Amino acid sequence: MKKRQIVVRRDRSGRCSDTSASTYGSVRYRECQKNHAANMGGHAVDGCREFMASGVEGTAAAFTCAACGCHRNFHRREVDTEVVCDSS
């Protein structure tokens, strides 16, 4: 009988010591962190809470946020990693 253990982690430091392991990850882009007042020496963000692509995946518009107009790189990246360990 095979046992299956599923561990959900936020970082990649976890390892399975047993036979085989598969890692699955999903990426989400959260709040915008672009500093709109950097040229004046201040700090001001626009309040965009989550990245929403302007266009279809595979196009240049997919990297622009529909809510705030910033590039996807300005949004905080959140990676959810799922490690599946199979052992017998």
Backbone as XML, in Angstrom:
<?xml version="1.0"?>
<chain id="A" units="angstrom">
  <residue number="1" name="MET">
    <atom name="N" x="0.849" y="-1.183" z="0.000"/>
    <atom name="CA" x="0.000" y="0.000" z="0.000"/>
    <atom name="C" x="0.891" y="1.242" z="0.000"/>
  </residue>
  <residue number="2" name="LYS">
    <atom name="N" x="0.599" y="2.154" z="-0.919"/>
    <atom name="CA" x="1.378" y="3.373" z="-1.006"/>
    <atom name="C" x="0.753" y="4.468" z="-0.161"/>
  </residue>
  <residue number="3" name="LYS">
    <atom name="N" x="1.609" y="5.195" z="0.533"/>
    <atom name="CA" x="1.165" y="6.347" z="1.300"/>
    <atom name="C" x="1.564" y="7.587" z="0.530"/>
  </residue>
  <residue number="4" name="ARG">
    <atom name="N" x="0.736" y="8.586" z="0.597"/>
    <atom name="CA" x="1.026" y="9.835" z="-0.096"/>
    <atom name="C" x="0.958" y="10.968" z="0.905"/>
  </residue>
  <residue number="5" name="GLN">
    <atom name="N" x="2.016" y="11.766" z="0.932"/>
    <atom name="CA" x="2.098" y="12.885" z="1.855"/>
    <atom name="C" x="2.169" y="14.165" z="1.033"/>
  </residue>
  <residue number="6" name="ILE">
    <atom name="N" x="1.309" y="15.114" z="1.325"/>
    <atom name="CA" x="1.295" y="16.391" z="0.614"/>
    <atom name="C" x="1.663" y="17.492" z="1.601"/>
  </residue>
  <residue number="7" name="VAL">
    <atom name="N" x="2.666" y="18.266" z="1.230"/>
    <atom name="CA" x="3.132" y="19.360" z="2.072"/>
    <atom name="C" x="3.038" y="20.635" z="1.257"/>
  </residue>
  <residue number="8" name="VAL">
    <atom name="N" x="2.356" y="21.645" z="1.769"/>
    <atom name="CA" x="2.247" y="22.926" z="1.085"/>
    <atom name="C" x="3.192" y="23.895" z="1.773"/>
  </residue>
  <residue number="9" name="ARG">
    <atom name="N" x="4.103" y="24.485" z="0.984"/>
    <atom name="CA" x="5.117" y="25.381" z="1.532"/>
    <atom name="C" x="5.132" y="26.693" z="0.776"/>
  </residue>
  <residue number="10" name="ARG">
    <atom name="N" x="5.601" y="27.757" z="1.434"/>
    <atom name="CA" x="5.747" y="29.059" z="0.795"/>
    <atom name="C" x="7.169" y="29.283" z="0.294"/>
  </residue>
  <residue number="11" name="ASP">
    <atom name="N" x="8.118" y="28.466" z="0.725"/>
    <atom name="CA" x="9.489" y="28.610" z="0.261"/>
    <atom name="C" x="9.977" y="27.293" z="-0.312"/>
  </residue>
  <residue number="12" name="ARG">
    <atom name="N" x="11.151" y="27.296" z="-0.896"/>
    <atom name="CA" x="11.674" y="26.101" z="-1.560"/>
    <atom name="C" x="12.685" y="25.351" z="-0.711"/>
  </residue>
  <residue number="13" name="SER">
    <atom name="N" x="12.712" y="25.563" z="0.590"/>
    <atom name="CA" x="13.711" y="24.917" z="1.431"/>
    <atom name="C" x="13.337" y="23.489" z="1.801"/>
  </residue>
  <residue number="14" name="GLY">
    <atom name="N" x="12.083" y="23.098" z="1.626"/>
    <atom name="CA" x="11.648" y="21.760" z="2.028"/>
    <atom name="C" x="12.096" y="20.685" z="1.060"/>
  </residue>
  <residue number="15" name="ARG">
    <atom name="N" x="12.532" y="19.572" z="1.577"/>
    <atom name="CA" x="12.972" y="18.448" z="0.754"/>
    <atom name="C" x="12.323" y="17.186" z="1.290"/>
  </residue>
  <residue number="16" name="CYS">
    <atom name="N" x="12.073" y="16.240" z="0.415"/>
    <atom name="CA" x="11.583" y="14.930" z="0.809"/>
    <atom name="C" x="12.776" y="13.995" z="0.910"/>
  </residue>
  <residue number="17" name="SER">
    <atom name="N" x="12.884" y="13.295" z="2.005"/>
    <atom name="CA" x="14.024" y="12.402" z="2.188"/>
    <atom name="C" x="13.738" y="11.018" z="1.622"/>
  </residue>
  <residue number="18" name="ASP">
    <atom name="N" x="12.487" y="10.729" z="1.326"/>
    <atom name="CA" x="12.126" y="9.399" z="0.843"/>
    <atom name="C" x="12.278" y="9.293" z="-0.668"/>
  </residue>
  <residue number="19" name="THR">
    <atom name="N" x="11.704" y="8.273" z="-1.229"/>
    <atom name="CA" x="11.929" y="7.847" z="-2.611"/>
    <atom name="C" x="11.806" y="8.941" z="-3.655"/>
  </residue>
  <residue number="20" name="SER">
    <atom name="N" x="10.620" y="9.400" z="-3.949"/>
    <atom name="CA" x="10.457" y="10.374" z="-5.033"/>
    <atom name="C" x="9.603" y="11.543" z="-4.571"/>
  </residue>
  <residue number="21" name="ALA">
    <atom name="N" x="9.839" y="12.676" z="-5.203"/>
    <atom name="CA" x="9.080" y="13.876" z="-4.858"/>
    <atom name="C" x="8.788" y="14.661" z="-6.122"/>
  </residue>
  <residue number="22" name="SER">
    <atom name="N" x="7.622" y="15.255" z="-6.171"/>
    <atom name="CA" x="7.239" y="16.131" z="-7.267"/>
    <atom name="C" x="6.902" y="17.497" z="-6.689"/>
  </residue>
  <residue number="23" name="THR">
    <atom name="N" x="7.331" y="18.538" z="-7.375"/>
    <atom name="CA" x="7.073" y="19.894" z="-6.917"/>
    <atom name="C" x="6.199" y="20.602" z="-7.930"/>
  </residue>
  <residue number="24" name="TYR">
    <atom name="N" x="5.123" y="21.197" z="-7.442"/>
    <atom name="CA" x="4.207" y="21.960" z="-8.273"/>
    <atom name="C" x="4.124" y="23.358" z="-7.699"/>
  </residue>
  <residue number="25" name="GLY">
    <atom name="N" x="4.168" y="24.361" z="-8.550"/>
    <atom name="CA" x="4.118" y="25.726" z="-8.066"/>
    <atom name="C" x="3.165" y="26.585" z="-8.870"/>
  </residue>
  <residue number="26" name="SER">
    <atom name="N" x="2.615" y="27.568" z="-8.197"/>
    <atom name="CA" x="1.770" y="28.550" z="-8.865"/>
    <atom name="C" x="2.219" y="29.937" z="-8.412"/>
  </residue>
  <residue number="27" name="VAL">
    <atom name="N" x="2.181" y="30.884" z="-9.321"/>
    <atom name="CA" x="2.648" y="32.238" z="-9.040"/>
    <atom name="C" x="1.467" y="33.191" z="-9.134"/>
  </residue>
  <residue number="28" name="ARG">
    <atom name="N" x="1.349" y="34.066" z="-8.139"/>
    <atom name="CA" x="0.342" y="35.129" z="-8.154"/>
    <atom name="C" x="1.055" y="36.440" z="-7.909"/>
  </residue>
  <residue number="29" name="TYR">
    <atom name="N" x="0.567" y="37.480" z="-8.521"/>
    <atom name="CA" x="1.137" y="38.807" z="-8.326"/>
    <atom name="C" x="0.140" y="39.626" z="-7.514"/>
  </residue>
  <residue number="30" name="ARG">
    <atom name="N" x="0.593" y="40.138" z="-6.401"/>
    <atom name="CA" x="-0.267" y="40.848" z="-5.444"/>
    <atom name="C" x="-0.169" y="42.356" z="-5.604"/>
  </residue>
  <residue number="31" name="GLU">
    <atom name="N" x="-0.111" y="43.091" z="-4.494"/>
    <atom name="CA" x="-0.220" y="44.545" z="-4.511"/>
    <atom name="C" x="0.950" y="45.215" z="-5.236"/>
  </residue>
  <residue number="32" name="CYS">
    <atom name="N" x="0.647" y="46.355" z="-5.828"/>
    <atom name="CA" x="1.636" y="47.134" z="-6.570"/>
    <atom name="C" x="2.546" y="47.843" z="-5.577"/>
  </residue>
  <residue number="33" name="GLN">
    <atom name="N" x="3.843" y="47.784" z="-5.830"/>
    <atom name="CA" x="4.818" y="48.409" z="-4.939"/>
    <atom name="C" x="5.593" y="49.533" z="-5.611"/>
  </residue>
  <residue number="34" name="LYS">
    <atom name="N" x="5.078" y="50.009" z="-6.741"/>
    <atom name="CA" x="5.763" y="51.089" z="-7.451"/>
    <atom name="C" x="5.659" y="52.379" z="-6.646"/>
  </residue>
  <residue number="35" name="ASN">
    <atom name="N" x="6.804" y="53.025" z="-6.434"/>
    <atom name="CA" x="6.865" y="54.280" z="-5.695"/>
    <atom name="C" x="6.666" y="55.431" z="-6.679"/>
  </residue>
  <residue number="36" name="HIS">
    <atom name="N" x="5.491" y="56.031" z="-6.656"/>
    <atom name="CA" x="5.154" y="57.105" z="-7.595"/>
    <atom name="C" x="5.751" y="58.455" z="-7.199"/>
  </residue>
  <residue number="37" name="ALA">
    <atom name="N" x="6.271" y="58.571" z="-5.985"/>
    <atom name="CA" x="6.842" y="59.835" z="-5.525"/>
    <atom name="C" x="8.367" y="59.757" z="-5.373"/>
  </residue>
  <residue number="38" name="ALA">
    <atom name="N" x="9.004" y="58.797" z="-6.032"/>
    <atom name="CA" x="10.447" y="58.602" z="-5.880"/>
    <atom name="C" x="11.241" y="59.796" z="-6.392"/>
  </residue>
  <residue number="39" name="ASN">
    <atom name="N" x="10.784" y="60.430" z="-7.468"/>
    <atom name="CA" x="11.535" y="61.570" z="-8.017"/>
    <atom name="C" x="11.493" y="62.792" z="-7.108"/>
  </residue>
  <residue number="40" name="MET">
    <atom name="N" x="10.532" y="62.869" z="-6.167"/>
    <atom name="CA" x="10.443" y="63.972" z="-5.218"/>
    <atom name="C" x="11.054" y="63.615" z="-3.868"/>
  </residue>
  <residue number="41" name="GLY">
    <atom name="N" x="11.564" y="62.384" z="-3.737"/>
    <atom name="CA" x="12.176" y="61.965" z="-2.478"/>
    <atom name="C" x="11.185" y="61.407" z="-1.477"/>
  </residue>
  <residue number="42" name="GLY">
    <atom name="N" x="9.979" y="61.157" z="-1.886"/>
    <atom name="CA" x="8.965" y="60.628" z="-0.978"/>
    <atom name="C" x="8.634" y="59.179" z="-1.270"/>
  </residue>
  <residue number="43" name="HIS">
    <atom name="N" x="7.559" y="58.716" z="-0.668"/>
    <atom name="CA" x="7.098" y="57.354" z="-0.900"/>
    <atom name="C" x="5.576" y="57.366" z="-0.986"/>
  </residue>
  <residue number="44" name="ALA">
    <atom name="N" x="5.052" y="56.973" z="-2.140"/>
    <atom name="CA" x="3.602" y="56.921" z="-2.343"/>
    <atom name="C" x="3.292" y="55.784" z="-3.308"/>
  </residue>
  <residue number="45" name="VAL">
    <atom name="N" x="2.408" y="54.890" z="-2.896"/>
    <atom name="CA" x="1.966" y="53.801" z="-3.771"/>
    <atom name="C" x="0.523" y="54.068" z="-4.175"/>
  </residue>
  <residue number="46" name="ASP">
    <atom name="N" x="0.079" y="53.440" z="-5.265"/>
    <atom name="CA" x="-1.241" y="53.756" z="-5.806"/>
    <atom name="C" x="-2.388" y="52.975" z="-5.176"/>
  </residue>
  <residue number="47" name="GLY">
    <atom name="N" x="-2.114" y="51.938" z="-4.427"/>
    <atom name="CA" x="-3.171" y="51.200" z="-3.743"/>
    <atom name="C" x="-3.734" y="50.037" z="-4.518"/>
  </residue>
  <residue number="48" name="CYS">
    <atom name="N" x="-3.149" y="49.685" z="-5.650"/>
    <atom name="CA" x="-3.607" y="48.529" z="-6.424"/>
    <atom name="C" x="-3.342" y="47.266" z="-5.605"/>
  </residue>
  <residue number="49" name="ARG">
    <atom name="N" x="-4.359" y="46.464" z="-5.389"/>
    <atom name="CA" x="-4.259" y="45.319" z="-4.488"/>
    <atom name="C" x="-3.839" y="44.018" z="-5.163"/>
  </residue>
  <residue number="50" name="GLU">
    <atom name="N" x="-4.080" y="43.855" z="-6.461"/>
    <atom name="CA" x="-3.712" y="42.627" z="-7.147"/>
    <atom name="C" x="-3.561" y="42.874" z="-8.644"/>
  </residue>
  <residue number="51" name="PHE">
    <atom name="N" x="-2.572" y="42.206" z="-9.242"/>
    <atom name="CA" x="-2.306" y="42.355" z="-10.666"/>
    <atom name="C" x="-3.401" y="41.689" z="-11.488"/>
  </residue>
  <residue number="52" name="MET">
    <atom name="N" x="-3.915" y="42.430" z="-12.461"/>
    <atom name="CA" x="-4.873" y="41.884" z="-13.424"/>
    <atom name="C" x="-4.329" y="42.204" z="-14.816"/>
  </residue>
  <residue number="53" name="ALA">
    <atom name="N" x="-4.083" y="41.185" z="-15.607"/>
    <atom name="CA" x="-3.495" y="41.383" z="-16.935"/>
    <atom name="C" x="-4.448" y="42.156" z="-17.840"/>
  </residue>
  <residue number="54" name="SER">
    <atom name="N" x="-3.878" y="43.071" z="-18.621"/>
    <atom name="CA" x="-4.677" y="43.861" z="-19.558"/>
    <atom name="C" x="-5.041" y="43.086" z="-20.810"/>
  </residue>
  <residue number="55" name="GLY">
    <atom name="N" x="-4.200" y="42.119" z="-21.187"/>
    <atom name="CA" x="-4.430" y="41.384" z="-22.430"/>
    <atom name="C" x="-4.335" y="39.885" z="-22.229"/>
  </residue>
  <residue number="56" name="VAL">
    <atom name="N" x="-4.386" y="39.196" z="-23.349"/>
    <atom name="CA" x="-4.336" y="37.739" z="-23.358"/>
    <atom name="C" x="-2.893" y="37.286" z="-23.124"/>
  </residue>
  <residue number="57" name="GLU">
    <atom name="N" x="-2.730" y="36.152" z="-22.442"/>
    <atom name="CA" x="-1.396" y="35.611" z="-22.184"/>
    <atom name="C" x="-0.674" y="35.348" z="-23.503"/>
  </residue>
  <residue number="58" name="GLY">
    <atom name="N" x="0.592" y="35.754" z="-23.543"/>
    <atom name="CA" x="1.368" y="35.609" z="-24.763"/>
    <atom name="C" x="1.519" y="36.903" z="-25.533"/>
  </residue>
  <residue number="59" name="THR">
    <atom name="N" x="0.798" y="37.936" z="-25.138"/>
    <atom name="CA" x="0.907" y="39.238" z="-25.793"/>
    <atom name="C" x="1.639" y="40.207" z="-24.864"/>
  </residue>
  <residue number="60" name="ALA">
    <atom name="N" x="2.067" y="41.345" z="-25.409"/>
    <atom name="CA" x="2.760" y="42.350" z="-24.598"/>
    <atom name="C" x="1.827" y="42.974" z="-23.552"/>
  </residue>
  <residue number="61" name="ALA">
    <atom name="N" x="0.544" y="43.037" z="-23.849"/>
    <atom name="CA" x="-0.422" y="43.622" z="-22.913"/>
    <atom name="C" x="-0.621" y="42.767" z="-21.671"/>
  </residue>
  <residue number="62" name="ALA">
    <atom name="N" x="-0.217" y="41.518" z="-21.707"/>
    <atom name="CA" x="-0.380" y="40.633" z="-20.549"/>
    <atom name="C" x="0.536" y="41.029" z="-19.394"/>
  </residue>
  <residue number="63" name="PHE">
    <atom name="N" x="1.557" y="41.845" z="-19.663"/>
    <atom name="CA" x="2.478" y="42.286" z="-18.617"/>
    <atom name="C" x="2.086" y="43.619" z="-18.001"/>
  </residue>
  <residue number="64" name="THR">
    <atom name="N" x="1.004" y="44.227" z="-18.471"/>
    <atom name="CA" x="0.537" y="45.509" z="-17.952"/>
    <atom name="C" x="-0.715" y="45.287" z="-17.117"/>
  </residue>
  <residue number="65" name="CYS">
    <atom name="N" x="-0.752" y="45.909" z="-15.931"/>
    <atom name="CA" x="-1.900" y="45.759" z="-15.030"/>
    <atom name="C" x="-3.067" y="46.611" z="-15.525"/>
  </residue>
  <residue number="66" name="ALA">
    <atom name="N" x="-4.244" y="46.010" z="-15.585"/>
    <atom name="CA" x="-5.442" y="46.732" z="-16.029"/>
    <atom name="C" x="-5.906" y="47.742" z="-14.990"/>
  </residue>
  <residue number="67" name="ALA">
    <atom name="N" x="-5.601" y="47.509" z="-13.714"/>
    <atom name="CA" x="-6.072" y="48.393" z="-12.651"/>
    <atom name="C" x="-5.213" y="49.652" z="-12.507"/>
  </residue>
  <residue number="68" name="CYS">
    <atom name="N" x="-3.879" y="49.496" z="-12.521"/>
    <atom name="CA" x="-3.017" y="50.649" z="-12.247"/>
    <atom name="C" x="-2.138" y="51.057" z="-13.416"/>
  </residue>
  <residue number="69" name="GLY">
    <atom name="N" x="-1.996" y="50.206" z="-14.437"/>
    <atom name="CA" x="-1.195" y="50.544" z="-15.604"/>
    <atom name="C" x="0.282" y="50.269" z="-15.453"/>
  </residue>
  <residue number="70" name="CYS">
    <atom name="N" x="0.712" y="49.688" z="-14.344"/>
    <atom name="CA" x="2.124" y="49.387" z="-14.107"/>
    <atom name="C" x="2.497" y="48.036" z="-14.711"/>
  </residue>
  <residue number="71" name="HIS">
    <atom name="N" x="3.792" y="47.841" z="-14.914"/>
    <atom name="CA" x="4.295" y="46.553" z="-15.393"/>
    <atom name="C" x="4.162" y="45.519" z="-14.271"/>
  </residue>
  <residue number="72" name="ARG">
    <atom name="N" x="4.068" y="44.265" z="-14.647"/>
    <atom name="CA" x="3.891" y="43.170" z="-13.686"/>
    <atom name="C" x="5.035" y="43.097" z="-12.676"/>
  </residue>
  <residue number="73" name="ASN">
    <atom name="N" x="6.245" y="43.519" z="-13.051"/>
    <atom name="CA" x="7.391" y="43.458" z="-12.142"/>
    <atom name="C" x="7.237" y="44.353" z="-10.915"/>
  </residue>
  <residue number="74" name="PHE">
    <atom name="N" x="6.380" y="45.365" z="-10.972"/>
    <atom name="CA" x="6.174" y="46.236" z="-9.821"/>
    <atom name="C" x="5.265" y="45.596" z="-8.768"/>
  </residue>
  <residue number="75" name="HIS">
    <atom name="N" x="4.612" y="44.523" z="-9.093"/>
    <atom name="CA" x="3.708" y="43.851" z="-8.162"/>
    <atom name="C" x="4.448" y="42.769" z="-7.391"/>
  </residue>
  <residue number="76" name="ARG">
    <atom name="N" x="4.112" y="42.635" z="-6.099"/>
    <atom name="CA" x="4.760" y="41.641" z="-5.242"/>
    <atom name="C" x="4.432" y="40.242" z="-5.732"/>
  </residue>
  <residue number="77" name="ARG">
    <atom name="N" x="5.471" y="39.430" z="-5.922"/>
    <atom name="CA" x="5.309" y="38.070" z="-6.430"/>
    <atom name="C" x="5.143" y="37.105" z="-5.270"/>
  </residue>
  <residue number="78" name="GLU">
    <atom name="N" x="4.121" y="36.267" z="-5.353"/>
    <atom name="CA" x="3.844" y="35.277" z="-4.312"/>
    <atom name="C" x="3.833" y="33.891" z="-4.950"/>
  </residue>
  <residue number="79" name="VAL">
    <atom name="N" x="4.705" y="33.016" z="-4.457"/>
    <atom name="CA" x="4.832" y="31.675" z="-5.011"/>
    <atom name="C" x="4.300" y="30.674" z="-4.008"/>
  </residue>
  <residue number="80" name="ASP">
    <atom name="N" x="3.333" y="29.868" z="-4.419"/>
    <atom name="CA" x="2.832" y="28.765" z="-3.605"/>
    <atom name="C" x="3.408" y="27.483" z="-4.182"/>
  </residue>
  <residue number="81" name="THR">
    <atom name="N" x="4.162" y="26.754" z="-3.354"/>
    <atom name="CA" x="4.790" y="25.525" z="-3.807"/>
    <atom name="C" x="4.175" y="24.339" z="-3.085"/>
  </residue>
  <residue number="82" name="GLU">
    <atom name="N" x="3.852" y="23.317" z="-3.826"/>
    <atom name="CA" x="3.306" y="22.095" z="-3.246"/>
    <atom name="C" x="4.274" y="20.963" z="-3.541"/>
  </residue>
  <residue number="83" name="VAL">
    <atom name="N" x="4.771" y="20.315" z="-2.485"/>
    <atom name="CA" x="5.696" y="19.209" z="-2.619"/>
    <atom name="C" x="4.929" y="17.934" z="-2.320"/>
  </residue>
  <residue number="84" name="VAL">
    <atom name="N" x="4.919" y="16.992" z="-3.269"/>
    <atom name="CA" x="4.212" y="15.719" z="-3.092"/>
    <atom name="C" x="5.246" y="14.617" z="-2.979"/>
  </residue>
  <residue number="85" name="CYS">
    <atom name="N" x="5.231" y="13.942" z="-1.835"/>
    <atom name="CA" x="6.180" y="12.858" z="-1.571"/>
    <atom name="C" x="5.438" y="11.519" z="-1.657"/>
  </residue>
  <residue number="86" name="ASP">
    <atom name="N" x="5.943" y="10.620" z="-2.484"/>
    <atom name="CA" x="5.373" y="9.281" z="-2.570"/>
    <atom name="C" x="6.313" y="8.316" z="-1.868"/>
  </residue>
  <residue number="87" name="SER">
    <atom name="N" x="5.789" y="7.545" z="-0.956"/>
    <atom name="CA" x="6.585" y="6.542" z="-0.263"/>
    <atom name="C" x="5.781" y="5.267" z="-0.128"/>
  </residue>
  <residue number="88" name="SER">
    <atom name="N" x="6.467" y="4.167" z="-0.007"/>
    <atom name="CA" x="5.741" y="2.901" z="0.095"/>
    <atom name="C" x="5.842" y="2.307" z="1.464"/>
  </residue>
</chain>
